[in-house]
């Protein structure tokens, strides 16, 4: 959501007037009214109702109607039961490409009427949910407008794809729809090079020129105005959901051992978890007897989150331990860079995240199983903390500012619009 909120915020600076189409009543894991300040004055907002099967799902698994649906199979209270697993199988094999599929047909009708009566120069869709791309593809068939498809996450290579328990037919259907979107779109934008390269390979006659990378980023206006006085404790902060595939068992073990090896660490350590935490993560923390060091906050609005980042001694970046880990570029990475606190990443040392950390000098990336190096880095960070020397430069990050990234987006829109005229 923040990616396109920020694009909309700055598109006018580059000659584009955005018109936003969004559901009137969506099911969302969390809402953040503080971000409304970024919506430019006078932006045209189009909204229509969407029917989603989440009420049926909640009734089926015995949850309350007001309960929020967590993303990426995060389960806070207990291990998934048989009804949860069955509902996942139904979701994966009957709701293709996703649970928003029922919004496609009414959206195409509504937007077709709009486009007939309003001059429009281009269409942009962003996913997931990838149903948004299918709306755009159907509009593309009806109207001679250039179409930009933006992928914030992969489709068939997303980290939880195989958790959907897809039949052979459903898997084939997902791949066919994915290929259709990247083939028919006039421009395809991804958040990282790995995803871009994977899409290029999916097309036998690929026009590589239409594939572009625009990373996520940080907004300078979010960074200013927040306190940058570091915590008194040796705080290690993780911002965002901690799902099962991000559970850093190696970190909990390393900290448990370091508390014994460096006795003074016990008096200074604080682990801040801001966001929802999966049951498996909580169990792992208990197993390593770190519960007394945990400060857990389920929700902090985005404006205050930046302050938490700037105050924390170390920012923890956990990549999903999944086959696509090398290409994962989380949105919070770039706000971590702008917060200018040391980043400790656990993920592939030869991945895209590690490359950006090395390029900017913002922190260290440790492989999923490199216990020796992880302990060495934490011990060194703690030594610098004790000597009041714990800091990083985070240089050459300006290209990741939301305004500069929007300039790139406008350039792509200019190009496909000129080519279609």
N, C-alpha and C positions, 0 to 999 in steps of 0.2 A: 504494500500500500504506500509506504513512504517513497519508494522509487518514483511512482507516477505522481504522487502529490507534489514532489519537488520539481519534476519536469513541468507540471502545470504551473507551478509557482513562477518559473523562469522563462517559459516559452515565449511570452510576450516580448521579452527583451531581444528576441531573435526573429521577430516578424511573424510569429504564429499565434493565432487565437484558438486556444483549446476549447472544445465542447466535450463535457464529461458525461458518459452514460454509465450508470451504476444501479444496482438493485435498490429498491425502496425499503426492503425488509429482510436483509440477509442475516443468516446465522453466522456469528463471528466469535472466535475464541476470546477476544478482548476488544474493548473500545477505549479510545484515547481522545477525549474532547479537546485536550490541550493542543492537538495538531491542527484544529480548525483555523487557527491564526494564520496558517500558511496558505489557505485558499484565497486566491486573489479576488479582489472586489469585482463584482459584475460577471464572474464566470458563469456561463450557461451550464446548468446541471439538468440532465435528463434522467428521470427515474421511473422504473416500472416495477411492479411486484414480481417476486420470484417465488416459485414453490420449490421447496427443498424437502427431502424425505427425513429430516432429522427428528421431527416429532415422532414419526413411526419408529425410528431407530431407538430413541430414548425409551419409548414404551416397550419395545422388544427386549432391551437389555436391562430393564428395570430401573431406569434413571428418571429423575424428576424433570418436568417440562422446562423448568428454568435453568437447568444445568447447562453449562457451556460445553461445546464440543472441542476437545483439544486437537491440535494438528499433529501430523506425523506419528500417529499411533501412540502418543504419550498417555500413560496410565499412572495416575497419582496414588490411588488408594490400594490397589491390589493387582495381582497378575490377571491377565485376560482369561475369562472363562469361555465355555463352549459357545454361549450365545454371542459374545463379542467376536469370536473367531468366525462364526457363521455369518454375522452381519458384515464382516470385512470381506468374506467370500462373495456375498451378494453384491456389495458395493463394487468390487472389482470386476465382476462378470456381467452385471446387469446395468450398472450406471456408467456408461462409457461415453465420453472420457472421464466423467466425474459426476458428482451429485448435482451439479448445476445444469445438467443436460436439458432439464425441462424448461429452462429459460431461453433456449436457443430459438425455438420457433416463434414465440411471442415477441422476442427481441428483434428478430429479422423483420417481422411485420411492422412493428412500431418504428424501427429505424428506417425502413424503406419509405414509409410515409414522411418521415422527417427529411430524408435526403431528397425526395421529390419536391419539397417546398423550401429547402434551405441550401444555399450555395455552400458546398463543401469541397475542399481541395485534396484531402487524403483521409484514410482510415488507419487508426493504430489500435492494435489489440495487445493485451498483455496477459500472460498466464504463467503458472497455474492460477485459477482453474482453466484448463485448456478448452473448455466449452466456449470461452470468450473468442478463441481463435476460430472456432467453427461458425460463430455468429459472423465474424468478419469475412470468412471465406464465402459464405452464402451471399453477403452483401456485394462482395467483389464480383460474383457471377452476374448480379443484376445491374451494377453500376460501373461505369468505366473510371473507377477511382484507384489511384495507387494505394497499396496496402503495406503497412509495416507491422510485422509480427514480432513482439518482444517476449523473450523467454527469461523470466526471473529465475527459474529452476528448470532442470531437464524434464523431459516427458517420460520416455521409456527407460531412461537411465537415471531417474531420480533414486535416491538412496533407499526408499521404502517400496519401490516398484514390485519387487519379488515378494513382499509381505502381503500383496493383494491376492495371492493364491489364484492367479489367473488360469483359466482353461486355455488350451491351445488356440481356440477360436478367439477368445477375448484378447489374448496377447497379440495375435495377428491383426485384430481390429485396431488396437492401440497403435501399432506400428504403421498401419496403412494411413490412419488419420494424421499421425505425426508427419509422415512423408508428404502427404497431400498439402499440409499447411506450409511446410518449408519450401515446397515446390511451387505453390501458387502465389505465395507472398512476393511482393516486389522487393522487399528488404526484410532480412531476418536479423534481429539484434539479440545477442546473448550477453550475459554478465561476465563471461570468461572465455579465454581462448580454447580451453579444452572442449567446452560445449560447442563452440563454433566449429572446431575441427571435426567433431563427431557428426554434426549436422551436414557438413560438406561431404563427408564420406557416404552419407545415406543416399545421395543422389547420384545416379549413374552418369547423367549429363549435368553436372553441377556448374552453375555460374558462381564461382567463388567470390566474385566482386559484390554480390548482393548480401553477403554475410558480414556482419560487423560486430565488434565487441564494444559495449559501453558498460563499464563496471558500475557497481553501486558506489556510493560516495558519502560525503559529509557536507552539511550545510554550515557555512561559516557563521550564520546568524544564530544557529543552535549552540555553537561552541562559546561564543562571547556571552558574558554575563553570568557564567557559572563559576563558582569558587574553585580555585586550583590549589588550595591549601591541602597537602596530602594528609591522610589519616595518621593518627598517632600510633596505631597498631600496624603490624606488618600484614596488611590486608591483601588478600588475593581474591579478586572479584570476577564472577562470571555473570554476564548479562544475557538474558534470553532463556528460552526453553532448554531444559536438559533432558533430552530423550534418551532412550535405551542405547542407541548406537553411538551416543556421545559420552557415555559413562566412562570417565577416565580412571579405571581401576588402577592403572600404573601410578597416577598422581596420588590417589588416596594411600596407596602402599608406600610411596616415596615420602609423603608427609609424615606418616606414622613412624617410619624409620628415622627420619631426620629429627623428630621431636625427642627421640632417645639419644641420637648421636650428638645433637646440639641442644643441650638442656634449656638454654635461655630462649630458644624458639617457642617453647611451650607458653611462655609468659607474654609473647608478642603476637602470635599467630591469630589471624581472623580470616575465615573463609566466607565471603559474601556471595550468596546465590540469589540473584534477582530474576524472578520468572518461575514458571512451573517446573517441577522436578519429578521425573519419572520414579515410580516405585523401586525399580532396580537400582537407581542411583542412591536413593535413601538407604536401601539395604546395604549397599557397598560402603557407604559412609559409616553406618553403624558397625559393620564388620571390622573396620579399621579403627574403631573407637575415636572417631573425630567429631562426634555429634556436638561436643561442648565447644568446638571452635566454629560451628556453623552459625551464620546470621542469615536467615532466610526471609526474603520478602517476595511475595507472589506477584505484586504489581506496583510499578512506579511509573507515572506518566512520563512521556518522552522528554519533556523539558527538564525534568529533574534527573532523569537517567544520565544525561551528559555530566551533571555535577557529580554523580556517583563515580563515573569513569575517571574524571579529573582528580578526584580525591583518593582513589584507590592506589595503593602502592604498586600492585601488579595487576594487569588485566589478563584474564584467562580466556583463551580462545580454543574451543574444543571442536575439532572436525569429526564428522561421522566416520566411524571405522567401517567403511563400506567400500565396495570396488571402485566407486566413482570419487574417492576421497581426494585424488590429485587435482581434480577440477573444481572442488568446492571453494567458493569465495563468498563467505557470509556477509550480509549487509553490515553487521556491527564491526567488522574488521576496519572499515574506513573511518568510522567514528572513533574507534580505538586509536587509530593513527592520529586523528586530530586532537584527541585528549592528551596526547604526548606523555603517556605513562608507559613503562615497559610492558610489552606484550609477551606472554608465554603461551605459545601455541603447541598443541599436541596433535600431530598429523604428519602427512608425508613430507620429508625433508626436500623432496624433489617436486613438490606440488606448486600450484599457482600462489597459494597463500604464503608459503615459505619464500617464494621469489620476491613477493612484494615486501615482506618483512625485511629481507636482506637488502633490497633496493633502497628502502627508506631508513634503514637503521633503527627500526621501531621495536625490535625484540628478537626472540629466538623461537625456532620451530624444532620440536623434538619428535622423532618417530614414535609410533604407538607402543613400541616395546623396548625403547632405549632407557632403561631405568638408571643406568650409571650416569648418562649425560643429564637426564632430568634432575637428579639429585644434586649434581654439580652446579647446575644453573640456579636452582632454588637456593642452595647454600650461598652462592655468590651474590644473588639478589639480597639475601638476608644480611650478609656482611656489609654490603653497600648501604642498606637501610639503617643498620646500626651506626654507620659512619656518616649518615645524612648525605650520601652520595648517589642514591638510587634515582637515576633519571635517564632519559633517552632524547635524541635529537628529533626523530621523526621528520627528516628532511625530504624535500622533493615530493610533497604530498598535494601540492596545489592542483595538479591535474585531476585529482579525485574530488574536487569541490563540485557540489551539485550544479552550480551555475555553468562551470566549464563542461560538465557532462551533458547538460541540456543544450549547449552550443553544438556539441557533436550530434545530438539527436536532430536538431534543427537542420544541420547540414545534410543529413541523410534524407530528411523529408524534402528539402529543397531539390536534392538530386532526383529522387523518384518522381517528384511532381513535374520537373522539367522534362524527364524522359517520357512521361505519359502524355504530355501536351502535344 
